[in-house]
Amino acid sequence: MRPEEFKNLLEAKPFIPFRIYVTGGSTYDIMHEDFVLPGRSMITLAAVVGPDGIVDQVVHVPLIHINKIEMLQAA
């Protein structure tokens, strides 16, 4: 996936939540655009956000390891 394609998903109005499938079988649900920082070769995800809105875990995912994107129902 190219960085521009990923950025377009984050900038969609209205934002539509989506699930990222990566090499190795992991998945990450992106429920809000503010919890993702796109880069040229990887994205940084706030993978676990506590009920207080504070990030508990950050994950770095190389764009070349994104196998599939699935759109989810809006919350």
C-alpha positions in Angstrom: 0.0 0.0 0.0 1.2 3.5 -0.9 1.3 6.2 1.8 -1.0 8.4 -0.2 -3.6 5.6 -0.3 -3.5 5.2 3.4 -3.7 9.0 4.0 -6.8 9.1 1.8 -8.5 6.6 4.1 -7.7 8.7 7.2 -8.9 12.0 5.5 -12.2 10.6 4.2 -15.2 12.8 5.3 -17.0 11.4 7.0 -14.4 9.1 8.4 -15.2 5.4 8.1 -13.6 3.0 10.6 -11.6 0.2 9.0 -9.7 -2.9 9.9 -6.1 -3.5 8.8 -4.9 -7.1 8.1 -1.1 -7.5 8.2 1.4 -10.2 7.4 1.5 -12.8 10.2 -2.3 -12.6 10.7 -2.6 -9.6 13.1 -5.5 -7.2 12.6 -5.9 -3.6 13.9 -9.2 -1.7 14.0 -8.9 1.9 13.2 -11.9 3.6 14.9 -10.7 7.2 14.7 -8.3 8.9 12.4 -6.5 10.6 15.3 -5.1 7.3 16.5 -2.9 6.8 13.4 0.2 8.5 12.3 1.0 7.8 8.6 4.6 7.8 7.4 6.3 7.2 4.1 7.1 3.5 4.8 5.1 2.7 8.0 2.2 3.7 10.1 2.2 4.1 13.8 -1.0 3.0 15.6 -2.3 3.8 19.0 -3.2 0.1 19.3 -4.6 0.1 22.8 -6.4 3.2 24.1 -7.7 3.2 27.7 -11.1 4.5 28.7 -9.5 7.7 29.7 -8.3 8.3 26.1 -4.6 7.8 27.0 -2.6 5.5 24.7 -1.4 2.4 26.5 0.3 0.7 23.5 1.8 1.8 20.2 2.4 -0.4 17.2 4.5 0.3 14.1 3.3 -1.4 10.9 5.4 -1.3 7.7 3.1 -0.4 4.8 4.5 -3.4 2.8 3.0 -5.7 5.4 -0.6 -4.4 5.0 -2.4 -7.2 3.1 -6.0 -6.0 3.2 -8.2 -3.2 4.4 -11.8 -3.9 5.4 -14.3 -1.0 6.0 -16.2 -1.4 9.2 -19.6 0.0 10.3 -19.6 3.5 11.6 -19.7 3.5 15.4 
